[in-house]
Amino acid sequence: MTEPATGKRPLLLQALFVLLMLGGLAAVLYGPQLLQPAPPTSRLLTTAPGCNLDRSSCMAGSADQQISLSIQADPLRSGVPLQFKVILHNIEADQVLLDLKGKAMYMGINQVRLQPVPETPGAWQGEATLAVCTTGEMIWISSVMAEAEGNIIQADFEFKAH
């Protein structure tokens, strides 16, 4: 008769216990990161050269997606309401934001949530007023941000206002 091996079973249980502890520690450390949704992606479209929002609409885009922006006001002036219109081409958006900022000077926060234009797919519009600059004329950057499912497609346009 053979005698049972002594000490092998407790050693196997100890090894199993250590592996379970390491697995539990890994789950505690890395589990929350694995359960979080992927961070939103952001894409910046290139503005067409020669764009002049003072005179006409401007477009920014890639081969498959475009954003155009127009401002209905003549001339573009600070301190008065301006009508902004955005057309999205091949971009489905849940919301569209317009962010206006001075190029060379901080002029405060000026963000407007645009509203979809009824019965015009891809069209969004809204009203914003530019802060008055003491120098008389200022270059503004208008950033259009189209958001869908947490992903943002952005286009930046420059214009001059008095």
C-alpha positions as CSV (number, residue, x, y, z in Angstrom):
1,M,0.0,0.0,0.0
2,T,1.1,3.5,-0.7
3,E,0.8,6.2,1.8
4,P,-1.1,9.4,0.9
5,A,1.1,12.3,0.0
6,T,1.2,14.7,2.8
7,G,1.4,18.5,2.3
8,K,0.3,18.6,-1.4
9,R,-3.3,19.4,-0.8
10,P,-2.6,22.4,1.5
11,L,0.0,23.7,-1.0
12,L,-2.5,23.5,-3.9
13,L,-5.1,25.3,-1.8
14,Q,-2.6,28.0,-0.9
15,A,-1.7,28.5,-4.6
16,L,-5.4,28.7,-5.5
17,F,-6.0,31.2,-2.7
18,V,-3.1,33.4,-3.9
19,L,-4.4,33.3,-7.5
20,L,-7.9,34.3,-6.4
21,M,-6.5,37.2,-4.4
22,L,-4.5,38.5,-7.3
23,G,-7.5,38.2,-9.6
24,G,-9.7,40.1,-7.1
25,L,-7.0,42.8,-6.7
26,A,-6.8,43.1,-10.5
27,A,-10.6,43.4,-10.8
28,V,-10.6,46.1,-8.1
29,L,-7.8,48.1,-9.8
30,Y,-8.7,47.8,-13.4
31,G,-12.5,46.9,-13.4
32,P,-13.8,50.5,-13.2
33,Q,-11.6,51.5,-16.2
34,L,-13.0,48.6,-18.2
35,L,-16.6,49.5,-17.3
36,Q,-16.4,53.2,-18.3
37,P,-17.7,54.1,-21.7
38,A,-15.1,55.1,-24.3
39,P,-14.2,58.8,-24.1
40,P,-15.9,61.0,-26.8
41,T,-14.0,61.6,-30.0
42,S,-13.4,65.0,-31.3
43,R,-12.7,65.9,-34.9
44,L,-11.8,69.4,-36.3
45,L,-12.7,70.2,-39.8
46,T,-10.5,72.4,-42.0
47,T,-11.9,75.8,-43.0
48,A,-11.8,76.5,-46.7
49,P,-9.1,79.1,-47.6
50,G,-10.3,82.6,-48.4
51,C,-13.4,82.3,-46.1
52,N,-14.8,85.7,-45.3
53,L,-17.9,85.6,-43.1
54,D,-18.2,89.4,-43.4
55,R,-19.4,88.9,-47.0
56,S,-20.8,85.3,-47.4
57,S,-21.2,81.9,-45.8
58,C,-18.1,79.8,-45.2
59,M,-17.5,76.1,-45.3
60,A,-15.2,73.8,-43.4
61,G,-14.9,70.1,-44.1
62,S,-13.3,66.9,-45.2
63,A,-14.1,64.7,-48.2
64,D,-17.2,63.3,-46.5
65,Q,-18.5,65.9,-44.0
66,Q,-18.9,69.6,-44.1
67,I,-20.2,72.4,-41.9
68,S,-21.2,75.8,-43.3
69,L,-21.8,79.0,-41.3
70,S,-23.4,82.2,-42.3
71,I,-24.2,85.4,-40.3
72,Q,-27.3,87.4,-41.3
73,A,-26.2,90.9,-40.5
74,D,-24.8,93.8,-42.6
75,P,-22.4,95.0,-41.3
76,L,-21.3,92.7,-38.5
77,R,-21.5,94.8,-35.4
78,S,-20.8,94.2,-31.7
79,G,-23.6,94.9,-29.2
80,V,-26.5,94.0,-31.6
81,P,-28.1,90.6,-32.1
82,L,-26.7,88.6,-35.0
83,Q,-28.5,85.7,-36.6
84,F,-26.2,82.6,-37.2
85,K,-27.2,79.8,-39.5
86,V,-25.3,76.4,-39.7
87,I,-25.8,73.8,-42.4
88,L,-24.5,70.3,-41.6
89,H,-23.6,68.1,-44.6
90,N,-23.5,64.3,-43.9
91,I,-23.4,65.0,-40.1
92,E,-26.3,63.8,-37.9
93,A,-26.3,65.9,-34.7
94,D,-28.2,65.7,-31.5
95,Q,-27.2,69.3,-30.7
96,V,-25.2,72.1,-32.2
97,L,-23.4,74.7,-30.1
98,L,-21.9,78.0,-31.3
99,D,-19.0,79.4,-29.2
100,L,-17.8,82.9,-29.9
101,K,-14.5,84.2,-28.6
102,G,-12.1,87.0,-29.3
103,K,-9.0,86.0,-31.2
104,A,-6.6,88.4,-29.5
105,M,-8.6,89.2,-26.3
106,Y,-10.7,87.3,-23.9
107,M,-14.3,88.7,-24.1
108,G,-16.0,86.3,-21.7
109,I,-18.1,83.2,-22.3
110,N,-20.5,83.5,-25.2
111,Q,-22.0,80.1,-26.1
112,V,-25.3,79.6,-27.8
113,R,-27.2,76.3,-28.3
114,L,-28.6,76.5,-31.9
115,Q,-32.1,75.2,-32.7
116,P,-32.9,73.0,-35.7
117,V,-34.7,74.7,-38.5
118,P,-38.1,73.0,-39.0
119,E,-38.4,71.0,-42.2
120,T,-34.8,71.7,-43.3
121,P,-32.6,68.7,-42.6
122,G,-29.1,69.6,-41.3
123,A,-30.0,73.3,-40.8
124,W,-29.6,74.9,-37.3
125,Q,-30.0,78.6,-36.3
126,G,-29.6,80.9,-33.4
127,E,-29.0,84.4,-32.2
128,A,-26.0,85.8,-30.3
129,T,-24.7,89.2,-29.4
130,L,-21.0,90.0,-29.5
131,A,-19.4,91.8,-26.6
132,V,-18.3,95.4,-27.4
133,C,-14.6,95.8,-27.9
134,T,-13.0,99.1,-26.8
135,T,-10.6,99.1,-29.8
136,G,-13.6,99.5,-32.2
137,E,-12.8,96.4,-34.4
138,M,-12.1,92.9,-33.4
139,I,-11.4,89.5,-35.0
140,W,-13.7,86.8,-33.6
141,I,-13.5,83.0,-33.8
142,S,-16.8,81.2,-34.1
143,S,-16.6,77.5,-33.3
144,V,-19.4,75.4,-34.4
145,M,-19.6,72.1,-32.5
146,A,-22.0,69.4,-33.7
147,E,-22.5,66.7,-31.1
148,A,-23.9,63.2,-31.7
149,E,-23.8,60.4,-29.1
150,G,-21.0,62.2,-27.2
151,N,-18.8,62.6,-30.3
152,I,-18.0,66.2,-31.5
153,I,-17.3,67.5,-34.9
154,Q,-16.0,71.1,-34.8
155,A,-15.3,73.8,-37.3
156,D,-13.7,77.2,-36.5
157,F,-14.4,80.3,-38.6
158,E,-12.9,83.8,-38.2
159,F,-14.7,87.1,-38.9
160,K,-14.3,90.8,-38.2
161,A,-16.9,92.9,-36.3
162,H,-16.9,96.6,-35.5
